Amino acid sequence: MRSMAERRIAVFTGSRSEYGLLSHLIAAIAAEPEMALQLIVSGSHLSEHHGSTLAEIEAEGYRPAALVPLSLNESPQRSMVALAAEALAGVGKALEILKPDLLILLGDRYETFAAASAAHLNTIPIVHLHGGETTKGAVDDRLRHAISQLSTWHFTAAEPYRERVIAMGHPPELVFNVGPMVLDNLMNEKPASRSEFEKRTGYRFGHKNLLVTYHPETLLPDHGVAGFEALLQALEGLTCHVLFTHPNADAGNDQLLALLKRFVYHHPESSWAVPSLGQKLYLTALRLFDAMAGNSSSGLIEAPFLGIPVINIGDRQAGRLRHVCVRDVASQKHAIAVGLEQQLEARRSVCRATNALMPCETPTKAILSWLREGPGV
C-alpha cells in the first residue's frame, strides 16, 4: 500500500449532470495535500453539439489529467455500442498512464460503464456512487448494476438502495448510505436571483414558469420521441413560459433536439432552450420555477428537496423512490396536459421534502473522511 502522500484519486466525468453532482467532491479531493486528483473528462463535455462543458470545468481551475473524446458530433449519430467502445479504449489508455490508486464513478451511463470496465481490466479498484437505484425505462438500469458489480466500495443515496447493493452480494461493511450527492450543492451553494438567472441564460420569467428536462427513453423503439411530441402538444395549450434544457447524449437525442428547436423557433415569445445550465443554475431554476416536467432523474432526486412540483413522463424513471411532489403521467397529450395544469398550480409548501431526509453531514464530507482513513488499496 502506498503512503498517503502518494495516493492518486481518479475521478471520471462524462456528462454535465454527473459533473455537477461530483463538483464538491472533486474540489475537496483537489484541496487535500495528501491526495492527488486525476480528473478524466469525456463524453458530452468535449462535444460542441452538447455545449462543450469542458470550458466550465476549466473555468473552475481544473486541468484534466486526461481527455477522452467520443464521436458525438457525427451525423448520423453513432450507436451507444460504438461510443462505449471508444470510451473503453480511451479511458483504458488513460488509466494505464495515470495508474491511480482508485477510480471514483457516479451513476449509470454507458461511458461510465466503459470506464468501470477499463478500470476493472486494469485491476484498479472502483468507488461507485449512486448505485442500487432503478430506472426500468432505460438501458442505464442494468449498466448501473453492472458498474456496482465491478466496484469494491459503494456510497448510495438512500437506505433501500444500500440494501439492494448488499443483496447483490457486496459485503455490508463496504456499502455506505450517505444520501444523494446533490445535497452538497443544496447545503452549500447560494442560488442566483431572478435577474441574474435571466442575464446568464437569456430566459424571461412570466406569470407561470416551467422547466423541461426530457431525455431519450432508450428501451423504447422510438427512444421516447412520441412522449416528447405529446409533451410539446400539451404545451401548445398552456399559458406559461418554458425553458428547455437539451437532452443528454443517449441514442435518439438528435430527434428530440430537432423537435425542441422547432418548438422554440415557433414560440419565441414564450419558450427558450439552453444546452446546459450547469448544476448551480439548474438548482436555481428548481428554486425559481413553478413546476418541472420531463423524465430526468433530477425530478425525483433534486426537485423534492427544493419543493418544486414535478411531472414525470413515461417509464424512464420507473423504479426510483418517489416523493409526494412527483406526479407520474403516461406519455399521452391529455394526461400530460392535465398533470401540467395541476402541478403549475400546486403549492411548494405541500411538496417540500422533510428534513428527515437530510443526513447529519454532506456526502462529500463522509466520502472524504473515508478517503482520509486510507481504504485498503
C-alpha positions as CSV (number, residue, x, y, z in Angstrom):
1,M,0.0,0.0,0.0
2,R,1.3,3.4,-0.9
3,S,1.8,6.2,1.7
4,M,-1.0,8.7,2.0
5,A,1.2,11.4,0.3
6,E,1.5,9.3,-2.8
7,R,-2.2,8.3,-3.2
8,R,-3.7,9.2,-6.6
9,I,-7.5,9.6,-6.7
10,A,-9.0,9.4,-10.2
11,V,-12.5,10.8,-10.9
12,F,-14.3,10.2,-14.2
13,T,-16.9,12.5,-15.6
14,G,-18.7,12.2,-19.0
15,S,-21.8,14.5,-18.7
16,R,-22.8,17.9,-17.3
17,S,-25.3,16.5,-14.8
18,E,-22.8,14.0,-13.4
19,Y,-20.1,16.6,-13.0
20,G,-22.5,18.9,-11.2
21,L,-23.1,16.2,-8.6
22,L,-19.4,15.4,-8.3
23,S,-18.2,19.0,-8.2
24,H,-17.9,19.4,-4.4
25,L,-16.2,16.0,-4.0
26,I,-13.7,16.9,-6.8
27,A,-12.9,20.2,-5.1
28,A,-12.5,18.6,-1.7
29,I,-10.1,16.0,-3.2
30,A,-8.1,18.7,-5.0
31,A,-7.7,20.6,-1.8
32,E,-6.3,17.6,0.1
33,P,-2.5,17.8,0.5
34,E,-2.3,14.0,0.9
35,M,-4.2,13.3,-2.3
36,A,-3.5,13.9,-6.0
37,L,-6.7,14.5,-8.0
38,Q,-6.7,12.9,-11.5
39,L,-9.7,14.2,-13.4
40,I,-10.7,12.1,-16.5
41,V,-13.1,14.1,-18.7
42,S,-15.0,12.5,-21.6
43,G,-18.5,12.3,-23.3
44,S,-20.6,15.4,-23.8
45,H,-18.1,17.7,-22.0
46,L,-16.0,17.5,-25.1
47,S,-18.8,17.9,-27.6
48,E,-19.7,21.2,-29.2
49,H,-23.1,19.7,-30.0
50,H,-23.8,19.3,-26.3
51,G,-22.5,22.6,-25.0
52,S,-18.7,21.9,-24.7
53,T,-18.9,21.9,-20.9
54,L,-15.2,21.2,-20.6
55,A,-15.0,25.0,-20.5
56,E,-17.0,25.1,-17.3
57,I,-14.6,22.6,-15.7
58,E,-11.6,24.5,-16.7
59,A,-13.2,27.8,-15.5
60,E,-13.3,26.3,-12.0
61,G,-9.5,26.0,-12.2
62,Y,-9.1,22.3,-13.1
63,R,-6.6,20.9,-15.6
64,P,-7.9,17.4,-16.5
65,A,-5.3,14.6,-16.3
66,A,-6.9,13.0,-19.4
67,L,-9.4,13.9,-22.1
68,V,-11.3,11.1,-23.8
69,P,-13.2,12.5,-26.8
70,L,-16.1,10.5,-28.2
71,S,-17.7,10.8,-31.7
72,L,-20.8,12.6,-30.5
73,N,-20.9,15.3,-33.3
74,E,-21.1,12.9,-36.2
75,S,-24.2,12.7,-38.4
76,P,-25.8,10.2,-38.5
77,Q,-25.3,9.7,-34.8
78,R,-23.0,6.8,-33.8
79,S,-24.5,3.9,-31.7
80,M,-24.0,3.7,-28.0
81,V,-22.1,0.5,-28.7
82,A,-19.6,2.3,-30.8
83,L,-19.4,5.2,-28.4
84,A,-18.9,2.9,-25.4
85,A,-16.1,1.1,-27.3
86,E,-14.4,4.5,-27.8
87,A,-14.7,5.3,-24.1
88,L,-13.4,1.8,-23.1
89,A,-10.3,2.2,-25.2
90,G,-9.7,5.9,-24.3
91,V,-10.2,5.5,-20.6
92,G,-8.2,2.3,-20.6
93,K,-5.3,4.1,-22.1
94,A,-5.5,7.0,-19.7
95,L,-5.6,4.6,-16.7
96,E,-2.6,2.8,-17.9
97,I,-0.7,6.1,-18.0
98,L,-2.1,7.6,-14.8
99,K,-2.0,4.5,-12.6
100,P,-4.4,5.8,-9.9
101,D,-4.9,4.1,-6.6
102,L,-8.7,4.1,-7.1
103,L,-11.3,5.4,-9.6
104,I,-14.5,7.2,-8.5
105,L,-17.5,6.8,-10.7
106,L,-21.1,8.1,-10.3
107,G,-24.2,6.7,-11.8
108,D,-25.1,4.6,-14.7
109,R,-24.3,6.0,-18.2
110,Y,-22.7,3.9,-21.0
111,E,-19.5,5.9,-20.8
112,T,-19.3,5.3,-17.1
113,F,-19.8,1.6,-17.6
114,A,-17.0,1.7,-20.1
115,A,-14.8,3.5,-17.6
116,A,-15.6,0.8,-15.0
117,S,-14.8,-1.9,-17.4
118,A,-11.4,-0.3,-18.2
119,A,-10.6,0.1,-14.5
120,H,-11.5,-3.5,-13.7
121,L,-9.4,-4.8,-16.6
122,N,-6.5,-2.7,-15.3
123,T,-7.0,-4.0,-11.8
124,I,-7.8,-0.5,-10.5
125,P,-10.4,-0.6,-7.6
126,I,-13.6,1.4,-8.1
127,V,-15.7,3.5,-5.8
128,H,-19.3,3.7,-7.1
129,L,-21.7,6.5,-6.1
130,H,-25.5,6.3,-6.5
131,G,-25.6,2.5,-7.0
132,G,-28.6,0.4,-6.2
133,E,-31.1,2.7,-7.9
134,T,-33.6,1.6,-10.5
135,T,-34.6,3.2,-13.9
136,K,-36.6,0.4,-15.6
137,G,-37.2,2.6,-18.7
138,A,-33.6,3.0,-19.7
139,V,-30.6,0.8,-20.6
140,D,-28.8,2.6,-17.8
141,D,-30.7,0.4,-15.3
142,R,-28.6,-2.8,-15.9
143,L,-25.5,-0.7,-16.6
144,R,-25.7,0.8,-13.1
145,H,-25.9,-2.7,-11.6
146,A,-23.0,-3.9,-13.8
147,I,-20.9,-1.0,-12.6
148,S,-21.8,-1.9,-9.0
149,Q,-20.6,-5.5,-9.6
150,L,-17.3,-4.2,-10.9
151,S,-16.8,-1.9,-7.9
152,T,-15.3,-2.5,-4.5
153,W,-16.8,0.3,-2.4
154,H,-20.3,1.8,-2.7
155,F,-21.9,5.1,-1.5
156,T,-25.6,5.1,-2.0
157,A,-28.3,7.8,-1.9
158,A,-30.8,6.1,0.3
159,E,-31.0,3.1,2.6
160,P,-33.2,1.0,0.3
161,Y,-30.5,1.4,-2.4
162,R,-27.8,0.4,0.1
163,E,-29.8,-2.7,0.9
164,R,-30.2,-3.5,-2.8
165,V,-26.4,-3.3,-3.3
166,I,-25.8,-5.6,-0.4
167,A,-28.4,-8.0,-1.8
168,M,-26.3,-8.1,-5.0
169,G,-23.6,-9.8,-2.9
170,H,-21.5,-7.0,-1.7
171,P,-20.1,-7.0,1.9
172,P,-22.2,-4.6,4.1
173,E,-19.0,-3.1,5.6
174,L,-18.1,-1.8,2.1
175,V,-21.6,-0.2,1.3
176,F,-22.4,3.2,2.9
177,N,-25.6,5.3,2.7
178,V,-24.5,8.9,2.5
179,G,-27.6,10.5,0.8
180,P,-27.7,11.9,-2.8
181,M,-24.7,13.8,-3.9
182,V,-26.9,16.9,-4.7
183,L,-27.1,17.6,-1.0
184,D,-23.6,19.1,-1.3
185,N,-24.9,21.7,-3.7
186,L,-28.2,22.3,-1.8
187,M,-26.5,22.9,1.5
188,N,-23.5,24.9,0.2
189,E,-24.5,26.9,-2.9
190,K,-26.1,30.3,-2.9
191,P,-28.8,30.4,-5.7
192,A,-28.8,33.1,-8.3
193,S,-31.5,35.8,-8.3
194,R,-34.2,36.0,-11.0
195,S,-32.5,38.9,-12.7
196,E,-29.1,37.2,-12.6
197,F,-30.7,34.0,-14.0
198,E,-32.2,35.9,-16.8
199,K,-29.0,37.7,-17.6
200,R,-27.0,34.4,-17.7
201,T,-29.5,32.3,-19.7
202,G,-31.5,34.8,-21.8
203,Y,-34.7,33.4,-20.3
204,R,-37.5,35.8,-19.4
205,F,-39.8,35.0,-16.4
206,G,-43.5,35.1,-17.0
207,H,-46.5,34.7,-14.7
208,K,-46.0,30.9,-14.7
209,N,-42.7,29.2,-15.5
210,L,-42.0,25.6,-16.4
211,L,-38.6,23.9,-16.6
212,V,-38.4,21.0,-19.1
213,T,-35.7,18.3,-19.0
214,Y,-36.5,15.4,-21.2
215,H,-34.0,12.7,-22.2
216,P,-34.3,9.7,-24.6
217,E,-36.1,6.6,-23.2
218,T,-33.6,4.2,-24.5
219,L,-35.6,1.0,-24.2
220,L,-38.3,2.2,-26.5
221,P,-38.0,1.6,-30.3
222,D,-38.6,5.4,-30.9
223,H,-36.4,6.4,-27.9
224,G,-39.3,8.3,-26.3
225,V,-39.9,10.6,-29.3
226,A,-43.7,10.0,-29.1
227,G,-43.7,11.0,-25.5
228,F,-41.8,14.2,-26.2
229,E,-44.2,15.1,-29.1
230,A,-47.1,14.6,-26.7
231,L,-45.5,17.0,-24.2
232,L,-45.0,19.6,-26.9
233,Q,-48.6,19.2,-28.0
234,A,-49.7,19.7,-24.4
235,L,-47.6,22.8,-24.1
236,E,-49.4,24.3,-27.1
237,G,-52.5,24.8,-25.0
238,L,-50.7,26.1,-21.9
239,T,-50.2,29.7,-20.9
240,C,-46.7,29.8,-19.4
241,H,-43.1,30.5,-20.1
242,V,-41.0,27.4,-20.8
243,L,-37.2,26.8,-20.5
244,F,-35.9,23.6,-22.1
245,T,-32.5,22.0,-21.4
246,H,-31.1,19.9,-24.1
247,P,-31.4,16.1,-24.0
248,N,-28.4,14.1,-22.9
249,A,-26.1,12.2,-25.3
250,D,-28.1,8.9,-25.4
251,A,-29.3,7.3,-28.6
252,G,-32.3,9.3,-30.0
253,N,-31.2,12.7,-28.6
254,D,-30.8,14.2,-32.1
255,Q,-34.5,13.6,-32.9
256,L,-35.6,15.1,-29.5
257,L,-33.3,18.1,-30.1
258,A,-34.7,18.8,-33.5
259,L,-38.3,18.8,-32.1
260,L,-37.2,21.0,-29.2
261,K,-35.6,23.6,-31.5
262,R,-38.6,23.6,-33.9
263,F,-40.9,24.3,-30.9
264,V,-38.8,27.1,-29.6
265,Y,-38.5,28.6,-33.1
266,H,-42.3,28.7,-33.5
267,H,-42.8,30.1,-29.9
268,P,-40.1,32.7,-29.5
269,E,-42.1,34.8,-27.0
270,S,-42.7,32.0,-24.5
271,S,-40.0,29.4,-24.9
272,W,-36.2,29.2,-24.6
273,A,-33.6,26.5,-24.8
274,V,-30.1,26.1,-23.3
275,P,-27.7,23.3,-24.0
276,S,-26.7,23.1,-20.3
277,L,-27.5,25.2,-17.2
278,G,-24.8,23.6,-15.1
279,Q,-25.5,22.3,-11.7
280,K,-25.7,25.7,-9.9
281,L,-28.0,27.3,-12.4
282,Y,-30.1,24.2,-12.7
283,L,-30.7,24.1,-8.9
284,T,-31.5,27.9,-9.1
285,A,-34.1,27.1,-11.7
286,L,-35.7,24.4,-9.5
287,R,-35.9,27.1,-6.8
288,L,-37.4,29.8,-9.1
289,F,-39.7,28.0,-11.5
290,D,-43.3,27.0,-10.7
291,A,-43.0,23.4,-11.9
292,M,-40.8,20.9,-13.7
293,A,-41.7,18.4,-16.5
294,G,-39.8,15.6,-18.3
295,N,-38.2,12.3,-17.4
296,S,-34.9,13.3,-15.8
297,S,-33.7,11.8,-12.5
298,S,-33.4,15.3,-11.3
299,G,-37.1,15.4,-11.0
300,L,-37.0,12.6,-8.5
301,I,-33.8,13.4,-6.6
302,E,-33.0,17.1,-6.6
303,A,-36.6,18.5,-7.1
304,P,-38.2,17.1,-3.9
305,F,-35.5,18.8,-1.7
306,L,-36.5,22.2,-3.2
307,G,-40.2,21.6,-3.2
308,I,-40.9,22.1,-6.9
309,P,-43.9,20.2,-8.3
310,V,-42.8,17.7,-10.9
311,I,-44.5,15.9,-13.9
312,N,-42.6,12.7,-14.6
313,I,-43.5,11.4,-18.1
314,G,-43.3,7.8,-19.1
315,D,-41.3,4.9,-17.7
316,R,-37.7,6.1,-17.9
317,Q,-37.5,6.6,-14.1
318,A,-39.7,3.6,-13.2
319,G,-38.5,2.0,-10.0
320,R,-36.9,5.1,-8.3
321,L,-38.2,6.2,-4.9
322,R,-40.9,8.9,-5.2
323,H,-41.8,11.9,-3.1
324,V,-45.3,13.4,-2.9
325,C,-44.3,16.3,-5.2
326,V,-43.8,14.0,-8.2
327,R,-46.8,13.1,-10.4
328,D,-46.3,10.3,-12.8
329,V,-48.2,10.5,-16.1
330,A,-48.4,8.4,-19.3
331,S,-46.7,9.6,-22.5
332,Q,-50.0,10.9,-23.8
333,K,-51.1,14.5,-24.6
334,H,-54.2,14.6,-22.4
335,A,-52.5,13.0,-19.3
336,I,-49.6,15.4,-19.6
337,A,-51.8,18.4,-20.1
338,V,-53.9,17.6,-17.0
339,G,-50.7,17.0,-15.0
340,L,-49.1,20.2,-16.1
341,E,-52.2,22.3,-15.2
342,Q,-52.4,20.7,-11.7
343,Q,-48.6,20.9,-10.9
344,L,-48.3,24.5,-12.1
345,E,-51.0,25.4,-9.5
346,A,-49.6,23.2,-6.8
347,R,-48.2,24.8,-3.6
348,R,-44.5,24.3,-2.9
349,S,-45.2,24.0,0.8
350,V,-47.2,20.8,0.2
351,C,-44.3,19.4,-1.9
352,R,-41.2,20.2,0.1
353,A,-39.3,17.2,1.3
354,T,-39.0,16.6,5.0
355,N,-35.8,17.5,6.8
356,A,-35.7,13.9,8.0
357,L,-34.3,13.0,4.5
358,M,-31.2,15.2,5.3
359,P,-28.2,13.4,6.8
360,C,-26.0,14.8,9.5
361,E,-23.2,15.6,7.1
362,T,-23.0,16.1,3.3
363,P,-22.0,13.1,1.1
364,T,-18.7,14.8,0.3
365,K,-17.7,15.1,4.0
366,A,-18.5,11.4,4.5
367,I,-16.6,10.2,1.4
368,L,-13.6,12.5,2.1
369,S,-13.4,11.2,5.7
370,W,-13.4,7.7,4.3
371,L,-10.7,8.5,1.8
372,R,-8.5,10.1,4.5
373,E,-8.6,6.9,6.5
374,G,-6.9,5.2,3.6
375,P,-9.1,2.4,2.3
376,G,-7.1,-0.8,1.7
377,V,-5.7,-0.1,-1.8
